[in-house]
Amino acid sequence: MDLFKRFATDREAELKGTWRDLGEGCELLVARWNNDNFNQTFEGLKEKHAEALNSANAAERERQYAEIVLQVMVDTILLGWKGTEYNGEELEYSKANARKLLEMRDFRELVATMSRQMDAYLIHKQAQAGND
C-alpha cells in the first residue's frame, strides 16, 4: 500500500477548499475541517468568549459553542458556491449568505461532513484533477 497516496493531503487545498458537486449545477467550495485557519479562528473565538463560556450553565455553554462553530464554518469552511438558489432565487456567495445557509442544520451537517472527507484533499487526487 502506498501510504503517500492514502494519506498525504494538499495543505493549500485544505485551506482554500475544493469544489464539491451537489448536483443540478450546484457546487460548493469547501475547506477542510480543522485546517490551520479553522483552528486559529476557533481558538480566537473561544478566547474572546471565554468569560461567558466559563460562567454559563451547561445548556448555555453548548449553545455558545454551537454559535462559535457556526461562525468558524462561515469564516473558514464554506468559502464559495456556484449555481446556488435559495427559495427559488439565485444566491450570490457572501459570508452573510453563507451564515444564512449554514443556519439550516442539515445543510450545516452536510458541509461539515464534506469538510471531513480526507479524499477531497489528497495530493494525488489534486494532481489528477489538474490533469483532467
Secondary structure by P-SEA (a helix, b strand, c coil): cccccccccccccccbbbbbbccccbbbbccccccaaaaaaaaaaaaaaaaaaaaccaaaaaaaaaaaaaaaaaccccccccccccccccccccaaaaaaaacaaaaaaaaaaaaaccccccaaaaaaaaac
